[in-house]
Amino acid sequence: MSNSNAIEPEKKHTTHPPPPHSLSSLPDDIVLSCLARVPRSYHLNISWVSKNLRALVRSPELNFLRSTLPKNSIHVCLEEEEDHDEDENHSSFHWFTLNEISTTAMTMEYGLVPNPTPFPPHPKYGSSTVAVGSKIFFIGGATEPSKDLWILDTRSGNMTQGPSMTVARKQRKAAVGVIDGKIYVIGGRHFSFSDGRFHEEVQVEVFDPKSETWELVGQERVHKVSRCSASVEGKVFMVEYKRTSVYNPREGKGERMVHMVSQRLERGRKDMLNDSAFTVCVVEDVLFAFFNRTGLMWFDTKLNVWRKLVGRDGKELLPFVLRAHAMVEYEGRLVVLCMLAEKEVHDPVTKSVRCMFVSLDRAGDLICGTIHWSGILGTVPYSFHFLHCLAVSD
């Protein structure tokens, strides 16, 4: 029998936090300020969220805001072979910047112009290079192993010598990457003249530009290290023939170097990528490489496979005959450069420097490209060839 006079317990009223505000609820000027800092490759995904965001992504106001943000400058170093001798002193080096040249109110053209800040002549320009901020670091030797480090301040044009490495390294035998602002150098010396044999164990050294000090961080067992290297997701990737290697400084001793078999996805199959990379670069933390026979590819770090970069229509983006001599990132776009010989009568006397700006879009786990601009940046003597292409902070 229930007691009708019993006092019922007091009901507790739970309060729920108000729903979070969406981006669309903010004023357009604030949304544009946020979108201006989002990589261009995500604009396609953002445009699917709402009509308002689609309109903002395509608006001229967004392009104007992006133009006011800090930019990078593309510095191009061309080497002129003055003698067939391999001695690095028989070459001269010419520095250019890739500039925007507005020809009309509606179109934008680009060209190579002599660097506004003259860089001093220096034989170490042929060494391994990497850019951190506004400085370019020249590591090791070009034709012979060297422990030297030279630092070029692109703002002032001053060239200073930094502290020496422990191990002498050579340009085409050393991998270089930047992680958390520090420069990692892997490999670069395989043959020891002291005992006359090749060594697979190589020392990994790290340079801190702030303290200007080198640190030995261990030895890694490396059979071959490719000069085609770049940093992605806090790791140094080395693109070699038939395989891609990755050095992860955060792994335990003996587990930092991982060798992966490079594959590509095409028409639902997995085919071995029996090809060599000619040049690599990173755009918004995605590794791109141009292979001699396969063409332009990007590396899927989730599946550890190489995938061909195609357009929105699914077709190959760049002509198969095009060879990329250099690649670099510029404002979230992939910049591809190459040289083609220009003939007068029979013998080539000049080369045209050609360029493509490729805008990248993410659609889920896929990346597709659109050629934003293509054309000739200028002509140079036939004896010139690409040496470095670097993006540095203004």
Phi, psi and omega in degrees: 000125183278149178266106183293340181271359181296142181277122179286141179297144182291130181284133180270129179263113179276138179255131179262140179296148179296148180299143181295149179286139176274165180298328183290342181279351180275158176300150184300325182294326177288319178298317179297322178297324177288315183295331181296340181258002178271133179306145181300329184296344180265358184298325180296316178296320181295322183294343178277348185290312182202163178294323181296315179293324178298319180292321180291321180297326183266003187280149175293335178299322179293318178298322179294317180297319179296326181291340180272349180285158177304138184243167171255154173251142178264116178256128181243128177249121177250136179259135176252117181278112181265347181207150179282352176296141182283354179300128186295344180283352181264020177234149173243154187237138183234126183256136178227162170239147177270113186245153172277130179235103182283120180264323177224176181288340187254340184237155178237128178249161181232154179203160174268126179235150177305142184302128183296331175258107183300131176264139182291148175296137183204131181293338183282001177298341179276003182279176174296141185230154172204147180251135173228113184067233180261010183246147176247132183251128179253117193244126176076200182254170179264305180254339179231147178300142181210151176266003188289151170227124177240142186237123179253119174274108185290342179282319182260338184083007181280139178245119182235153179268130178264183179294149183282152174283168176281325185248136174285132185228157183239148190303309186278006180240003184240138173261138183229136177211160180243123178230123180054038177079000179252147185262122178258132178237123185235129178077198179111350178212112182245334183253126179257120179286342182291320180244359174068035179215164179275146179241132178273335180276122181236148180274139177257125180242149181234133178248129177260108182298334181288312180269350182053053179226148174262149176221131174279125183248011175129181178245143176234145180272107185231123177283320180207138177240129181271146175288347176279092184220154179197164182256130179220131176054040178072023179224157176258119179260135178239118184264111182247177177292123177073351181206161177238132179250151180225135176251120181247106183293345183272353177280167181287169181300133181083356180239007185285327183261121180238134179253125182243141174284125181279130177227165175231150178260124179208125179054039175078005180247163173247111181247145177294139179263087180271075188208160179248140178277138179264324179205152180224160171198168181240130175236115179050050176064029172238130182273126176243148178215146174252117181265148187302320183252329187274332179098208187277125183228160171231151187262124178272105184287344177284320182257353183056049179223154173270138180231142182287136176279121181238168176278181180295338179275001179085358181270161180301135187284314184252146177302143184297333183280345182289135177244124180274120177269340179201149176219148181202159177267139175216113179051045177078006178247154178270123179254122182246127181237147176208166177240138176232137181289138176251123185263139169242111188069264183242318186265136176289133180241340179223168174233142174263134178267112184253154188213147173228132171260120183247117174278140185246139178233138175261131174231090187070236179268004182259154175232126176236156184240154175227129179288110183278324179202144174214147181172187181260128180275336182161179177238148181224163176302155184296336182283355180277148170210159182293138174240309180221150171218111190228142174258121181238155181287140177289000000 
